[in-house]
Amino acid sequence: MSDRLVAEAVGTTADQVGLWRRRLGVDAFRQRPPAGEWPDWLDAVRDRLGREADADIAEQVGVCGTTVGAWRRRLGIPAFRPQNRARDRP
């Protein structure tokens, strides 16, 4: 449960919950997989990251474009940038 939800349940602030959680050595709640654990769809599209737009990949695997971008950045892959063909014309 997030610090905010705990704070609402017990009538204090999220900052206070976080302070006590850290003092007690309790890790923060995380909805995303820990580092080293990959989502199932990532292996299927890993070779396309940075070669296609994040939004296009996301639509095909059924996730948000922001999610694809976050995993691409985590892997150190730069974003897809289509070349400007008009600039290459004489």
C-alpha positions as CSV (number, residue, x, y, z in Angstrom):
1,M,0.0,0.0,0.0
2,S,1.3,3.5,-0.8
3,D,2.4,6.0,1.8
4,R,-0.5,8.2,0.7
5,L,-3.1,5.5,1.2
6,V,-1.7,4.5,4.6
7,A,-1.7,8.2,5.6
8,E,-5.3,8.6,4.6
9,A,-6.3,5.5,6.6
10,V,-4.6,6.5,9.8
11,G,-5.1,10.3,9.6
12,T,-1.6,11.6,9.1
13,T,0.6,12.8,6.2
14,A,2.3,10.7,3.6
15,D,5.6,12.3,4.7
16,Q,5.2,11.0,8.2
17,V,4.3,7.5,7.0
18,G,7.4,7.6,4.7
19,L,9.6,8.7,7.6
20,W,8.5,5.9,9.8
21,R,8.6,3.4,7.0
22,R,12.2,4.3,6.3
23,R,13.1,4.2,10.1
24,L,11.7,0.7,10.3
25,G,13.6,-0.4,7.2
26,V,10.4,-1.1,5.1
27,D,10.8,-0.7,1.4
28,A,8.4,1.6,-0.5
29,F,5.4,0.1,-2.2
30,R,6.1,-0.4,-5.9
31,Q,3.6,-1.3,-8.6
32,R,6.2,-1.7,-11.3
33,P,8.5,-4.7,-11.5
34,P,11.8,-4.4,-9.7
35,A,15.0,-3.8,-11.8
36,G,15.9,-7.0,-13.6
37,E,12.4,-8.3,-14.1
38,W,11.0,-7.6,-17.5
39,P,7.4,-7.5,-18.7
40,D,6.3,-10.3,-20.9
41,W,5.9,-8.1,-24.0
42,L,9.4,-6.6,-23.8
43,D,11.2,-9.6,-25.4
44,A,8.9,-9.5,-28.4
45,V,9.6,-5.9,-29.2
46,R,13.1,-5.3,-27.8
47,D,14.7,-5.2,-31.2
48,R,12.2,-2.5,-32.4
49,L,12.8,-0.1,-29.5
50,G,14.4,3.1,-30.9
51,R,13.7,2.0,-34.5
52,E,9.9,2.7,-34.3
53,A,7.9,5.2,-32.4
54,D,7.1,4.2,-28.8
55,A,3.4,4.9,-29.4
56,D,3.3,2.5,-32.4
57,I,4.9,-0.3,-30.4
58,A,2.7,0.4,-27.4
59,E,-0.5,0.1,-29.5
60,Q,0.6,-3.3,-30.9
61,V,1.4,-4.8,-27.4
62,G,-1.5,-3.2,-25.6
63,V,0.4,-0.8,-23.2
64,C,0.8,2.9,-22.9
65,G,3.4,4.7,-25.0
66,T,4.9,6.1,-21.8
67,T,5.5,2.6,-20.6
68,V,7.3,1.6,-23.7
69,G,9.4,4.8,-23.5
70,A,10.3,4.2,-19.9
71,W,11.6,0.7,-20.6
72,R,13.4,1.9,-23.7
73,R,15.2,4.6,-21.5
74,R,15.9,2.0,-18.8
75,L,17.7,-0.1,-21.5
76,G,19.7,2.9,-22.6
77,I,18.1,3.0,-26.1
78,P,17.6,6.5,-27.7
79,A,14.2,7.5,-28.9
80,F,13.2,6.9,-32.5
81,R,13.6,10.1,-34.6
82,P,12.4,9.9,-38.2
83,Q,14.8,11.7,-40.6
84,N,13.5,14.9,-42.1
85,R,13.4,14.0,-45.8
86,A,12.6,17.6,-46.9
87,R,16.0,18.7,-45.5
88,D,17.8,16.2,-47.7
89,R,16.3,17.5,-50.9
90,P,18.4,19.7,-53.2
